[in-house]
Amino acid sequence: MIVDTEAFLGSVPKRIIVTIMIFVACTASFMLRVHMSINLLAMIQPSTTLPSNNASMLPNDTISLSSSEEISNMTTFDIANLVVPAPVIPDYGPRYDWSQNMQSHILGAYFYGYLLTSLPAGPLAERYGPQRLIGYSFLLCAIVTALFPLFATVNVWFVIAGRFLIGVLSGCVYPTLHNLISRWIPPNEKSKAVACIAGGSTFGTVITWPFAGLLIEHFGWVFAFYVPAFLSAMVGFVWFWLIADSPGEHRTIQKEERDLIEASFGNTVSKAKAKPPFGKVITSLPFIALVLSHYSSFWGLNFFVTQAPKFISEVLGFNLTNAGFLSSLPYLARMFSGFFFGYVGDSLRRREVLTVTALRKSFIVFSHFLPGAFLIALPFIGQDPIVTVSCIIACLGFNGASTITNLVNAQDLAPNFAATLYGMMNFLATTAGFLAPMTVAFFTKENNTMDEWKYVFLLTAGFYVVSGAFFTMFGSGKVQKWNDIKEHQQTDPTPTVQTIRL
């Protein structure tokens, strides 16, 4: 049920404020996640030698020769010691001689840290509440992010350690947000709230890449760390100010809204705390199907998050600012389509046009099968840079339908343990965050052209299609039996009375 906001005497419903803050938190979280992809391009020292047997070809805009004929002519000579005159390198700040392998460790370190806390974050949020977990996460991330220029001057391993720590702090955000949704958002509004998770994540990517590029080109790469640090601190303070763990704990919520939220859950959400039934969860076919579909979606997302600037800059040949802008376009498409599909999903559920299970399975076509199809086609039709970028935009645009498939399905299966479920599937899916850069590094270690990248695109397409098929067969939108919490099990037994004959 959706209540007209005028019913609350003109005040903004608190669950709307919660939804907006979910969007803001995800925007800030992804800003902290992805800004290194652009910053790193300005921090590394471009190589100025032609490739040897153990070196890979340099980016298109790093060395500019007059023609391909000149390159072919030069390769007929002994050029082992030949050095090509270095182009003018923009002065964005200090540059460091970090190898491709080291760069992949920098980008992947975040996800190693993220992996550690994404699993325990769900049970912690269910027991201690989401306000403090997320608030302190952003405040501490702000401090670490501001220290990155110092880390870089000391040693590259300090940069890797810093990214690892950011990942540790950020790992609790998304499972905790799902706990917040399970406490605050009525079932018929959850798809739009989950769309704010996807939309905020996408918006964070959309604004971070071009904004970081502009900061780097005008002020240097150090400010591409200082500004995100400041914004992260602001989000932390505002979060503590506006967010409460539940409607019952909010100081200014009106009684009508609190009663509406609590009544909408029926008996699917319990106020009692209980240990998640891990054994039943990991053997549940609907949950396994959810994990696989989430993993493929997360792989595709993190593949483009960490590698799109590199691909667009080095393979397609766009400059830093244009690479940041073009890299953000697929996420802009994903953001708007996520809100659109979220609205459609809530409308269909409210009108009971489809069962929840049929709804989830029907839209897996958009969130998984179509993105897979575009990635299969991309290496074969993507000879033109604009066509290539268009395929990537279509891929992530349709993946926006994940707001009514894998991203919200944990709320269907077990509202009481939604944060735990999301933490578990996010724990596994996070491995994609560091495996994707390693996969790209593996396929492009000799050359860095479309011929090498096509294997990465086809692998990602395979993940989409196979997991989508498994979800179609075994996925579900029904509340599972293991969601139930027996609140009477903690009742003290009645003491027995004994009589004694004197």
C-alpha positions as CSV (number, residue, x, y, z in Angstrom):
1,M,0.0,0.0,0.0
2,I,1.3,3.5,-0.9
3,V,0.0,6.3,1.3
4,D,-0.4,9.9,0.0
5,T,2.1,12.1,1.6
6,E,-0.6,14.7,2.3
7,A,-2.0,12.3,4.9
8,F,1.0,13.1,7.0
9,L,0.1,16.8,7.4
10,G,2.4,17.9,4.6
11,S,5.6,16.4,6.2
12,V,7.9,14.1,4.1
13,P,7.4,10.5,5.1
14,K,10.5,9.2,6.9
15,R,10.7,6.1,4.7
16,I,11.1,8.5,1.7
17,I,14.0,10.2,3.6
18,V,15.4,6.7,4.3
19,T,15.1,5.9,0.6
20,I,16.9,9.1,-0.5
21,M,19.7,8.4,2.0
22,I,20.1,4.9,0.6
23,F,20.6,6.5,-2.8
24,V,23.2,8.9,-1.3
25,A,25.0,6.2,0.6
26,C,25.4,4.1,-2.5
27,T,26.5,7.0,-4.5
28,A,29.2,7.8,-2.0
29,S,30.2,4.1,-1.6
30,F,30.7,3.7,-5.3
31,M,32.6,7.0,-5.5
32,L,35.0,5.5,-3.0
33,R,35.1,2.3,-5.0
34,V,35.7,3.5,-8.6
35,H,37.6,6.8,-8.4
36,M,40.9,4.9,-8.3
37,S,40.3,3.6,-11.8
38,I,40.7,7.1,-13.2
39,N,43.2,8.4,-10.6
40,L,45.5,5.5,-11.4
41,L,45.8,6.6,-15.1
42,A,47.2,10.0,-13.9
43,M,49.5,8.5,-11.2
44,I,51.4,6.0,-13.3
45,Q,54.5,6.8,-15.4
46,P,53.9,6.1,-19.1
47,S,56.5,3.9,-20.7
48,T,58.4,5.4,-23.6
49,T,60.1,2.4,-25.1
50,L,58.9,0.1,-27.9
51,P,57.7,-3.3,-26.7
52,S,60.3,-6.0,-26.1
53,N,59.6,-9.7,-25.9
54,N,58.3,-9.2,-22.3
55,A,56.5,-5.9,-22.8
56,S,53.0,-5.2,-24.0
57,M,52.0,-2.5,-26.5
58,L,51.4,0.9,-25.1
59,P,48.1,2.7,-25.1
60,N,47.1,4.4,-28.3
61,D,47.4,7.9,-26.9
62,T,50.8,7.2,-25.1
63,I,53.0,7.1,-28.1
64,S,52.1,8.7,-31.4
65,L,53.8,7.6,-34.6
66,S,53.1,9.0,-38.0
67,S,51.5,5.9,-39.5
68,S,51.1,2.2,-39.2
69,E,53.5,1.9,-42.2
70,E,56.2,3.6,-40.2
71,I,55.7,1.1,-37.4
72,S,56.0,-1.9,-39.8
73,N,59.1,-0.4,-41.4
74,M,60.7,0.1,-38.0
75,T,60.1,-3.4,-36.9
76,T,62.4,-4.8,-39.7
77,F,65.4,-3.3,-37.9
78,D,67.1,-4.3,-34.6
79,I,65.2,-2.0,-32.2
80,A,66.1,-3.7,-28.9
81,N,67.8,-0.5,-27.7
82,L,65.8,2.0,-29.7
83,V,63.9,4.6,-27.6
84,V,61.0,6.5,-29.1
85,P,61.0,10.2,-28.2
86,A,58.5,10.7,-25.3
87,P,55.5,12.8,-25.9
88,V,54.7,15.7,-23.6
89,I,53.3,14.2,-20.5
90,P,50.6,16.3,-18.7
91,D,51.7,17.4,-15.3
92,Y,49.0,16.0,-13.1
93,G,51.3,15.5,-10.2
94,P,54.0,12.9,-9.2
95,R,54.0,9.8,-11.4
96,Y,55.1,6.3,-10.4
97,D,56.6,3.4,-12.3
98,W,54.0,0.7,-11.3
99,S,53.7,-2.3,-13.5
100,Q,50.4,-3.6,-15.0
101,N,50.5,-6.4,-12.5
102,M,50.9,-3.9,-9.6
103,Q,48.0,-1.8,-11.0
104,S,45.8,-4.8,-11.0
105,H,46.7,-5.4,-7.3
106,I,45.8,-1.8,-6.5
107,L,42.4,-2.1,-8.2
108,G,41.7,-5.5,-6.7
109,A,42.8,-4.8,-3.2
110,Y,39.5,-3.1,-2.5
111,F,37.7,-6.3,-3.1
112,Y,39.9,-8.4,-0.9
113,G,39.0,-6.1,2.0
114,Y,35.4,-6.0,0.9
115,L,35.3,-9.7,1.0
116,L,36.2,-9.9,4.7
117,T,33.3,-7.8,6.0
118,S,30.5,-8.4,3.5
119,L,29.7,-11.8,5.1
120,P,29.5,-10.8,8.8
121,A,27.9,-7.4,8.0
122,G,24.4,-9.0,7.6
123,P,24.2,-10.6,11.1
124,L,25.9,-7.6,12.7
125,A,23.3,-5.3,11.1
126,E,20.4,-7.6,12.2
127,R,21.7,-7.6,15.7
128,Y,23.1,-4.1,16.3
129,G,21.2,-2.0,13.7
130,P,22.3,-0.2,10.5
131,Q,22.8,3.4,11.7
132,R,26.2,3.0,13.4
133,L,27.7,0.5,10.9
134,I,27.2,2.7,7.9
135,G,27.8,6.0,9.6
136,Y,31.2,5.1,11.0
137,S,32.1,3.3,7.7
138,F,31.9,6.6,5.8
139,L,33.7,8.6,8.4
140,L,36.6,6.2,8.6
141,C,36.7,5.9,4.8
142,A,37.1,9.7,4.6
143,I,40.2,9.6,6.7
144,V,41.9,6.8,4.8
145,T,41.0,8.3,1.4
146,A,42.6,11.6,2.3
147,L,45.8,9.8,3.1
148,F,46.3,8.3,-0.3
149,P,48.7,11.0,-1.7
150,L,50.9,10.3,1.4
151,F,50.7,6.5,0.8
152,A,51.8,6.9,-2.8
153,T,54.9,8.8,-1.8
154,V,55.9,6.2,0.7
155,N,55.4,2.9,-1.2
156,V,53.0,1.3,-3.6
157,W,52.2,-1.3,-0.9
158,F,50.8,1.4,1.3
159,V,48.4,2.3,-1.6
160,I,47.4,-1.3,-1.8
161,A,46.9,-1.5,2.0
162,G,44.8,1.7,1.9
163,R,42.6,0.3,-0.8
164,F,42.2,-2.9,1.2
165,L,41.1,-0.9,4.2
166,I,38.6,1.1,2.2
167,G,37.2,-2.3,1.0
168,V,37.0,-3.6,4.6
169,L,35.0,-0.5,5.7
170,S,32.8,-0.5,2.6
171,G,32.0,-4.2,2.8
172,C,29.4,-3.6,5.5
173,V,27.4,-1.0,3.5
174,Y,25.3,-3.0,1.1
175,P,24.2,-5.9,3.4
176,T,23.4,-3.3,6.0
177,L,21.3,-1.3,3.5
178,H,19.2,-4.4,2.8
179,N,18.6,-4.7,6.6
180,L,17.5,-1.1,6.6
181,I,15.1,-1.8,3.7
182,S,13.7,-4.9,5.5
183,R,12.9,-2.7,8.6
184,W,11.6,0.5,6.8
185,I,10.2,-0.2,3.4
186,P,6.8,-1.9,2.8
187,P,6.8,-4.9,0.4
188,N,5.0,-3.0,-2.4
189,E,7.7,-0.3,-2.4
190,K,10.8,-2.4,-2.0
191,S,11.7,-2.6,-5.7
192,K,12.0,1.2,-5.9
193,A,14.1,1.2,-2.7
194,V,16.4,-1.5,-4.2
195,A,16.5,0.6,-7.4
196,C,18.0,3.3,-5.3
197,I,20.7,0.9,-4.3
198,A,21.5,0.2,-8.0
199,G,20.8,3.8,-9.0
200,G,22.9,5.3,-6.3
201,S,25.8,2.9,-7.2
202,T,25.4,3.8,-10.9
203,F,25.1,7.5,-10.2
204,G,28.3,7.3,-8.1
205,T,30.1,5.9,-11.1
206,V,28.5,8.3,-13.6
207,I,29.6,11.4,-11.7
208,T,32.9,10.1,-10.3
209,W,34.7,9.2,-13.5
210,P,34.2,12.5,-15.4
211,F,34.4,14.6,-12.2
212,A,37.7,12.9,-11.2
213,G,39.0,13.5,-14.7
214,L,38.2,17.2,-14.5
215,L,39.7,17.4,-11.0
216,I,42.9,15.7,-12.3
217,E,43.3,17.8,-15.4
218,H,42.6,21.2,-13.6
219,F,44.0,20.6,-10.1
220,G,46.1,17.4,-10.1
221,W,45.3,13.9,-9.0
222,V,45.7,14.6,-5.3
223,F,42.4,16.5,-5.3
224,A,40.8,13.5,-6.9
225,F,41.4,12.0,-3.4
226,Y,40.7,15.0,-1.2
227,V,37.3,15.8,-2.6
228,P,35.9,12.3,-2.3
229,A,37.3,12.2,1.3
230,F,35.4,15.4,2.1
231,L,32.2,14.1,0.6
232,S,32.4,10.8,2.4
233,A,32.7,12.6,5.7
234,M,29.7,14.7,4.9
235,V,27.6,11.6,4.1
236,G,28.6,10.0,7.4
237,F,27.5,13.0,9.5
238,V,24.2,13.4,7.6
239,W,23.5,9.7,8.0
240,F,23.8,9.9,11.8
241,W,21.5,12.9,11.8
242,L,18.7,11.5,9.7
243,I,18.7,7.7,10.0
244,A,17.3,5.5,12.8
245,D,17.6,1.8,13.0
246,S,13.8,1.2,12.7
247,P,10.6,3.2,12.5
248,G,10.0,2.4,16.2
249,E,13.3,4.1,17.1
250,H,12.8,7.2,15.0
251,R,12.3,10.3,17.1
252,T,10.1,12.4,14.8
253,I,8.2,9.8,12.7
254,Q,4.4,10.2,12.8
255,K,2.4,7.4,14.3
256,E,0.3,6.8,11.2
257,E,3.4,6.1,9.1
258,R,5.0,3.9,11.8
259,D,1.8,1.8,12.0
260,L,1.5,1.6,8.2
261,I,5.1,0.3,7.9
262,E,4.8,-2.3,10.7
263,A,1.3,-3.5,9.5
264,S,2.6,-4.0,5.9
265,F,5.0,-6.7,7.0
266,G,2.3,-8.9,8.5
267,N,4.0,-11.9,10.2
268,T,6.9,-12.1,7.8
269,V,9.1,-9.8,9.8
270,S,9.8,-10.6,13.5
271,K,11.1,-8.2,16.1
272,A,12.8,-11.0,17.9
273,K,16.5,-11.7,17.1
274,A,17.6,-15.1,16.0
275,K,20.6,-16.8,14.5
276,P,20.2,-17.2,10.7
277,P,19.6,-20.9,9.7
278,F,22.8,-21.2,7.6
279,G,22.4,-24.9,7.0
280,K,19.0,-24.5,5.4
281,V,20.0,-21.4,3.5
282,I,23.1,-22.9,1.7
283,T,21.1,-26.0,0.7
284,S,18.1,-24.0,-0.6
285,L,17.9,-24.2,-4.5
286,P,16.1,-20.7,-4.7
287,F,19.0,-19.2,-2.8
288,I,21.6,-21.0,-4.9
289,A,19.9,-19.7,-8.0
290,L,19.9,-16.2,-6.5
291,V,23.7,-16.4,-5.7
292,L,24.6,-17.4,-9.2
293,S,22.5,-14.7,-10.8
294,H,23.9,-12.1,-8.4
295,Y,27.4,-13.3,-9.1
296,S,27.1,-12.9,-12.9
297,S,25.5,-9.5,-12.5
298,F,28.2,-8.4,-10.1
299,W,30.9,-9.7,-12.3
300,G,29.6,-7.7,-15.3
301,L,29.2,-4.6,-13.1
302,N,32.7,-4.8,-11.6
303,F,34.3,-5.7,-14.8
304,F,33.1,-2.5,-16.4
305,V,33.7,-0.5,-13.2
306,T,37.4,-1.3,-12.9
307,Q,38.2,-1.9,-16.6
308,A,36.0,0.4,-18.7
309,P,38.3,3.4,-18.4
310,K,41.3,1.3,-19.3
311,F,39.5,-0.3,-22.3
312,I,38.1,3.0,-23.6
313,S,41.3,4.9,-23.1
314,E,43.9,2.3,-24.2
315,V,42.0,0.2,-26.8
316,L,39.5,2.6,-28.3
317,G,42.0,5.5,-28.0
318,F,40.0,8.2,-26.2
319,N,41.7,10.8,-24.0
320,L,41.4,10.8,-20.2
321,T,38.4,13.2,-20.0
322,N,36.5,11.5,-22.8
323,A,37.3,8.1,-21.4
324,G,35.9,9.1,-18.1
325,F,32.7,10.5,-19.7
326,L,32.2,7.6,-22.1
327,S,32.9,5.1,-19.3
328,S,30.1,6.7,-17.3
329,L,27.4,6.4,-20.0
330,P,26.6,2.7,-19.5
331,Y,26.0,3.4,-15.8
332,L,23.8,6.3,-16.6
333,A,21.7,4.0,-18.8
334,R,21.7,1.4,-15.9
335,M,20.6,4.0,-13.4
336,F,17.5,5.2,-15.4
337,S,16.5,1.7,-16.5
338,G,16.9,0.5,-12.8
339,F,14.4,3.1,-11.7
340,F,12.1,2.3,-14.6
341,F,12.2,-1.5,-14.0
342,G,11.7,-0.9,-10.2
343,Y,8.6,1.2,-10.9
344,V,7.3,-1.5,-13.3
345,G,8.0,-4.3,-10.8
346,D,6.2,-2.5,-7.9
347,S,3.2,-1.7,-10.1
348,L,2.9,-5.3,-11.3
349,R,3.2,-6.6,-7.8
350,R,0.7,-4.1,-6.4
351,R,-1.9,-5.0,-9.1
352,E,-1.1,-8.7,-8.7
353,V,-0.7,-9.1,-12.5
354,L,2.0,-11.7,-11.9
355,T,3.0,-13.8,-8.9
356,V,6.3,-12.7,-7.3
357,T,8.1,-15.8,-8.7
358,A,6.8,-15.2,-12.2
359,L,7.8,-11.5,-12.0
360,R,11.4,-12.3,-11.0
361,K,11.8,-15.0,-13.6
362,S,10.2,-13.0,-16.5
363,F,12.6,-10.0,-16.0
364,I,15.7,-12.2,-15.8
365,V,15.4,-12.0,-19.6
366,F,16.3,-8.3,-19.4
367,S,18.8,-8.4,-16.5
368,H,20.8,-11.3,-17.8
369,F,20.0,-12.8,-21.2
370,L,20.0,-9.6,-23.2
371,P,23.3,-8.3,-21.6
372,G,24.8,-11.6,-22.5
373,A,23.6,-11.3,-26.1
374,F,25.2,-7.9,-26.5
375,L,28.5,-9.0,-25.1
376,I,28.6,-12.0,-27.4
377,A,28.0,-9.7,-30.3
378,L,30.4,-6.9,-29.2
379,P,33.7,-8.4,-30.4
380,F,32.3,-9.1,-33.8
381,I,30.5,-5.9,-34.6
382,G,32.5,-3.5,-32.4
383,Q,35.1,-2.4,-34.9
384,D,34.0,1.2,-34.6
385,P,34.5,2.8,-31.1
386,I,31.0,4.3,-31.1
387,V,29.4,0.9,-31.8
388,T,31.5,-0.7,-29.1
389,V,30.5,1.9,-26.5
390,S,26.8,1.5,-27.6
391,C,27.0,-2.2,-27.0
392,I,28.3,-1.6,-23.5
393,I,25.6,0.9,-22.9
394,A,22.9,-1.5,-24.0
395,C,24.5,-4.3,-21.9
396,L,24.4,-2.4,-18.6
397,G,21.2,-0.6,-19.5
398,F,19.2,-3.8,-19.7
399,N,21.1,-5.1,-16.6
400,G,19.2,-2.3,-14.7
401,A,16.3,-4.9,-14.6
402,S,18.4,-6.5,-11.8
403,T,16.5,-4.2,-9.4
404,I,13.5,-6.6,-9.7
405,T,15.5,-9.8,-10.1
406,N,18.6,-10.6,-8.1
407,L,18.9,-7.4,-6.1
408,V,15.5,-7.7,-4.5
409,N,15.1,-11.4,-4.3
410,A,16.7,-11.8,-0.9
411,Q,13.8,-9.7,0.5
412,D,11.4,-12.2,-1.0
413,L,13.0,-15.3,0.3
414,A,13.6,-14.3,3.9
415,P,12.7,-10.8,5.1
416,N,14.0,-11.6,8.6
417,F,17.4,-12.5,7.3
418,A,17.6,-10.3,4.1
419,A,20.9,-8.7,5.3
420,T,22.4,-12.0,6.0
421,L,21.4,-13.4,2.6
422,Y,22.7,-10.4,0.8
423,G,25.9,-10.5,2.8
424,M,26.4,-14.2,1.9
425,M,25.8,-13.7,-1.8
426,N,27.8,-10.5,-1.9
427,F,30.6,-12.2,-0.2
428,L,30.9,-14.7,-3.0
429,A,30.2,-12.1,-5.7
430,T,32.9,-9.8,-4.4
431,T,35.5,-12.3,-5.7
432,A,34.5,-10.9,-9.2
433,G,35.9,-7.6,-8.1
434,F,39.5,-8.8,-8.0
435,L,39.2,-11.7,-10.5
436,A,37.9,-9.4,-13.2
437,P,41.1,-7.2,-13.3
438,M,43.3,-10.3,-13.0
439,T,41.4,-11.9,-15.9
440,V,41.9,-8.7,-18.1
441,A,45.6,-8.7,-17.1
442,F,45.9,-12.3,-18.1
443,F,44.4,-11.9,-21.5
444,T,46.1,-8.6,-22.3
445,K,49.6,-9.3,-20.9
446,E,51.1,-9.7,-24.5
447,N,48.9,-7.3,-26.4
448,N,46.1,-4.9,-25.6
449,T,43.7,-5.0,-28.5
450,M,40.2,-6.1,-29.2
451,D,41.5,-9.5,-30.2
452,E,42.5,-10.1,-26.6
453,W,39.6,-8.3,-24.9
454,K,37.0,-10.4,-26.8
455,Y,37.8,-13.4,-24.6
456,V,36.9,-11.3,-21.5
457,F,33.6,-10.2,-23.1
458,L,32.6,-13.7,-24.1
459,L,33.5,-15.0,-20.6
460,T,31.3,-12.3,-19.0
461,A,28.5,-13.2,-21.5
462,G,28.7,-16.8,-20.5
463,F,28.2,-15.9,-16.8
464,Y,25.1,-13.9,-17.6
465,V,23.5,-16.6,-19.8
466,V,24.2,-19.6,-17.7
467,S,23.2,-18.0,-14.4
468,G,20.0,-16.6,-16.0
469,A,19.0,-20.1,-17.2
470,F,19.6,-21.6,-13.7
471,F,17.5,-18.9,-12.0
472,T,14.7,-19.5,-14.5
473,M,14.6,-23.1,-13.5
474,F,15.1,-22.9,-9.8
475,G,14.5,-19.3,-8.7
476,S,11.6,-18.4,-6.4
477,G,9.8,-15.3,-5.1
478,K,8.1,-17.1,-2.2
479,V,9.0,-16.6,1.5
480,Q,10.9,-19.7,2.5
481,K,10.0,-21.7,5.6
482,W,13.3,-21.1,7.2
483,N,12.5,-17.4,7.4
484,D,10.2,-18.1,10.4
485,I,11.4,-17.2,13.9
486,K,9.7,-18.9,16.8
487,E,9.4,-16.1,19.3
488,H,8.0,-18.3,22.1
489,Q,11.1,-20.4,22.2
490,Q,12.8,-18.1,24.7
491,T,9.9,-18.3,27.2
492,D,11.0,-19.4,30.6
493,P,9.6,-22.8,31.6
494,T,7.0,-23.0,34.4
495,P,8.7,-24.1,37.6
496,T,7.4,-27.4,39.0
497,V,6.0,-27.4,42.6
498,Q,6.8,-30.2,44.9
499,T,5.0,-31.0,48.1
500,I,6.9,-32.4,51.1
501,R,5.2,-34.6,53.7
502,L,6.1,-33.5,57.2
